[in-house]
Amino acid sequence: MSAIVRLENVHAAYGQEPILTDVAAEAAAGERVAVVGPNGAGKSTLLKVLLGLVPHVIGHVEVAGQSVTPGHPPSGAAYVPQSQVMGLDMPVTVWDVAAMGLLRRGFWPKKPGPKERAEVARALVAVDMLEWREELFGNLSGGQRQRVLIARALIRNAPVWLLDEPVTGLDAPTQEVIEHLIDGLRTDGVAIIQVTHDLEPARLRQFDQVWCINRRLVGRGSFDEVQKRGILADTFGVPVGKRPEGKEGGGADVPSGALSV
Ligand SMILES: Nc1ncnc2c1ncn2[C@@H]1O[C@H](COP(=O)(O)OP(=O)(O)OP(=O)(O)O)[C@@H](O)[C@H]1O
C-alpha cells in the first residue's frame, strides 16, 4: 500500500531548540495511527509539521500527494485541534466555526451559497449540533466544542485527518459518538493520525500503528509490537506497568498497570 502521509528524516523547531529530530514514518489510506508520548514530547508539533505550521522544518513531509513546507498547509488534510486551546472569547457562533471548514487554501469563498450552507448543515447534523448553530462557540461545553470542530473538519472532505486528543476530557457517551465518527472515516479510506494520552491496551489495539514520540520517533508498529519490544517504556522513560516513586494518581502520561498485558 502506498503512503498518503509520509515523513522522511524530518527535523523541526520553532526557534533555536530542536523539538523533533530525524522522524521517519508513514501511513496509508484507511490506516489509523495513534501518536503517543509524554507531555512536551512533540506530538502536537508532529501534527503541526504535517500542517505546515512549524516554521523550521528540514526533511520531506508529504500529505495526500502534496509536499508540505512551512507556511503551505496541504489541501488534503483536516485538522481537529485540542478544543481547550481554542480561543473562547471570540464572538463566533457554532455555525461560524463549522463554516470555517469551507476555507480552502487560506481564503474564504466569496459568499457561501446554498450548496455550501447545506454542507455546513449536514456536518452539524452528523455531530448532532445543528440546533446549537446560533449559540456562541465559547458558551459550549468541551464535548460540544469538540463536536463542532469535528463538523468543521468533516466539511473539508479530506483524505487525511489530524486529530489532537479528540476525546480527552469528554464523557463516555460523547467519546463513543466521536469514536464512531472517526471509525466511519477510516472505513471510508481516510488516514487518521491521532494524538492520544489513552494508553489502555484495548483501545491502542484498535489503531493500525502506534507512533511513539519523545522528541524523536522512538519506534512504531502495532500496539503489541511496540509494547513487546520495550518501545513504549523507552518512550516514557519508565518501566511499563510500574509507576515512578511518589507519582500519585499517575495521570494518563505514565504507562500504568493498564499496560501490563
Ligand atoms: N508555538 C511554539 N513555540 C515555541 N515552542 C513551542 C511551541 N509549541 C510547542 N512548543 C514547545 O515544543 C515542545 C513540544 O510541545 P508539543 O505541544 O508538541 O508537545 P506534546 O507532546 O503535544 O505535549 P502535551 O502532551 O503536553 O500536549 C514543548 O517544549 C513546547 O514548549
The ligand as an ORCA input file, in Angstrom:
! r2SCAN-3c Opt
* xyz 0 1
  N       4.493     27.684     19.221
  C       5.536     27.242     19.934
  N       6.656     27.998     20.074
  C       7.719     27.560     20.783
  N       7.762     26.356     21.403
  C       6.682     25.569     21.299
  C       5.515     25.957     20.568
  N       4.600     24.958     20.639
  C       5.178     23.992     21.385
  N       6.409     24.355     21.770
  C       7.345     23.541     22.573
  O       7.591     22.337     21.879
  C       7.694     21.249     22.803
  C       6.763     20.144     22.382
  O       5.428     20.625     22.509
  P       4.187     19.816     21.960
  O       2.962     20.626     22.260
  O       4.425     19.412     20.570
  O       4.249     18.518     22.885
  P       3.149     17.410     23.154
  O       3.862     16.103     23.089
  O       1.988     17.581     22.252
  O       2.777     17.737     24.647
  P       1.433     17.508     25.515
  O       1.273     16.033     25.702
  O       1.757     18.190     26.788
  O       0.273     18.148     24.778
  C       7.406     21.822     24.182
  O       8.629     22.054     24.830
  C       6.715     23.138     23.889
  O       7.000     24.090     24.880
*
